[in-house]
Amino acid sequence: MTVQTIDLPSLSPLSQGQALEASPRLAALAGVQTTLTVVAGHAHSTVGEILELKDGMLLQLSTPLNGAFDICLGTTVVARGQLVAVGEQFGIRVTEVAPGVGSE
């Protein structure tokens, strides 16, 4: 299996408790529902290897064990964070926000 490095834009960390301020133009969209996707990593494989998948097989992801997970809106990375447990579910603690998110 070949693992390839993915170049991602640098993100700026937020101070503890710091939130982004929405611009007046974006304020009108504040109530619009959307879905964020948290990406754990990427695995590269051939179609033949995918066709041979079986229960219990391992797919190695590109993200290191302590690496940040991408938080995406569509195909755009808007933030990164650490996976955490929230009761019986997963959550993600935001550690970096992409430049331009929340600005005009």
DAMO-V388904 format. One record per backbone hydrogen bond with DSSP energy under -0.5 kcal/mol. NH is the residue of the N-H (numbers start at 1). CO is the residue of the C=O. Records with the same first field share a line. If there is no record, write none. Layout:
# DAMO-V388904
NH=CO + CO
This chain:
# DAMO-V388904
7=5
8=6
12=97
14=95
18=15
26=23
27=23
28=24
29=26
30=27
32=29
37=72
39=37 + 70
40=38
50=46
51=47
52=48
53=50
57=54
60=58
62=42
67=64
69=81
70=39
71=79
72=37 + 70
73=76
74=35 + 72
76=73
78=71 + 76
79=71
80=96
81=69
82=93
84=91
86=89
89=86
91=84
93=82
94=92
95=80
96=80
97=12
98=78
101=98
103=100
